[in-house]
Amino acid sequence: LAAALRRDPARRVGAWAAGAIVAVALGATVAFGIHTRSAEAAGCERAGRPDGIPWSDAKEAALTRSLVARGASPALAGHAARALGSYRHAWSASMTESCLATRVRHAQSDEAHGLRAACLEGARRELDEVERVLEGGDGAALQRAPTLVAELPPLAPCNDVSALLATADAHVPPSLRPTLDAVADRLAAARVAQRAGHIEESREALEALFRDVTTVPHAPTRAAVEAELADGLGRAGREREGLVHAAAAYRAAMEAHDYGTAVSALRIATFLVVARQRDRDRAGAWGEMLLAALALVPRRDDLRTRASAHAAAAFSLAGEHERALGLAREALASSREVFGADSVPTQEALASLVTILKSAGRLEEALGYAREEYTLARATFGDAHPEVATSCLNIGSLEGELGRAEEAITWTSRALRLFESSLPPDHPLWTTTASNLASDLSELGRCDEAVPLAERALRARRAHDGADAPRAAYPLLALAECAVARGDTPATLALTAQIRALAATLPKRVTADAWMLEAKALRLDRRRAPDAARAAREAQTLFEGEGLLAEAKIAEALLITQRTGASPP
């Protein structure tokens, strides 16, 4: 009690007051911290919505209605709008999470956030372009809507901080950033224009951009622009030039240690090699280079999936069928896992596997996958779409090679009707299909149907590609087949001479078919027996060189009949 009486009441009050002040101050600090974190979190939410409007079911429905109103099928419009919505959600989630990790949780450095944000902004450039095209694009762009969305840059690399820190972008001087951003804007616009079907417009833009970046002191940017130019030239029918630029872009990207661009350049190169159907001896080397570059980007599943399919096509062209099939199956399985079973990349992987199985002679297996790809194409694009027509064409081709001519004609006729209803008159795809159908009809002796179709296809091909168009050989073959059936040797020889004049630009099998028709036309005229034998021998040699042993046997039998005077087969 005495001790208690000795305590100063004023001191006790003062101590209590001081404690209260400290508590209030601490509380204010905590409140301020909570308020600051809330403000930072709100800022991060806004960063994930650069246009200020979150994606919603209502926006998705509005885009679907808009696409349908401008001529897209409901299936195509719905698929494109859903895919776009999914991408927008993923983009927003990635940007918001990166911001929160740095600004709120302090679990990520400012440098890492800056790199992730720059990567995501690069993706948003293309996203904005795609949205602009979908909101006001022409019919060609609308038809490609699902593909436009599927080709948007993958977002997973933007979340891989260690990989981003190893890129050249991690060391770009701030003074150079505005220049690189301006280049990226132009590149995104050209890339989306190309995928929207504006091939010449895109090529011209890429050529101008390529000239402008020669003085930009950033090798990865120059390599990326040149790779896109290679693709643009290839799509414009200038495959040889495109291949030169693709090889240069690959070398530049490797020197800059930009392995993602190196892989993209090699994907374009292998695509162009396969499209030309030449350079068979070098196709395998391109495939090997692509696989080696892929090994340098082990965490890029998106790149691996698509690049494996390109490498498979290159090995198939080189005759390495089992290796090609292994890669193609791997690409399909990976696509289903990475992009989804009902995605455009999975449809493309199926189509690639069909082509490789066909080249390997595994026709029934190829037909099964072709039917699966057809079902997926219809679900994605709707019934009346060029992609569906292409699927029908592939099935028709396989049915024909399996000897089921009537089924082949049914599917190819369906493809022709779809192309005619969904493409401009005499479009190259229509022309190719008409040539194939005319060939099928001529082989069945239905020349009354085949000849008018082949003549129209020939005119369309030459009008589009020029008088010496290599693909004019295909309708010419159908016309020659019917000339043989009529017993019109002079007409046959005139037609096959036109085909052989194109031999330097044709697959050898086509030239062999022309020699065979010439031999058949000459075989009934004993005075031309030496010429018939020479034509049969040329056909046999070419077929054997291509590994087409059944066709080579037929040519050999025809040659024997010329030598022995026996009845022709």
Secondary structure, DSSP 8 states (H G I E B T S, - for coil): -HHHHHS-HHHHHHHHHHHHHHHHHHHHHHHHHHHHHHHHHHHHHHHT-TTS----HHHHHHHHHHHHHTT--HHHHHHHHHHHHHHHHHHHHHHHHHHHHHHTS--S-HHHHHHHHHHHHHHHHHHHHHHHHHHH--HHHHHTHHHHHHTS--SGGGG-HHHHHTSGGGG--GGGHHHHHHHHHHHHHHHHHHHTT-HHHHHHHHHHHHHHGGG-S-HHHHHHHHHHHHHHHHHTT-HHHHHHHHHHHHHHHHHTT-HHHHHHHHHHHHHHHHHHT--HHHHHHHHHHHHHHHTT-TT-HHHHHHHHHHHHHHHHHTT-HHHHHHHHHHHHHHHHHHT-TTSHHHHHHHHHHHHHHHHTT-HHHHHHHHHHHHHHHHHHH-SSSHHHHHHHHHHHHHHHHTT-HHHHHHHHHHHHHHHHHHS-TT-HHHHHHHHHHHHHHHHTT-HHHHHHHHHHHHHHHHHHH-TT-GGGHHHHHHHHHHHHHHT-HHHHHHHHHHHHTTGGGS-HHHHHHHHHHHHHHHTT-GGGHHHHHHHHHHHHHHHHHTT-HHHHHHHHHHHHHHHH-----
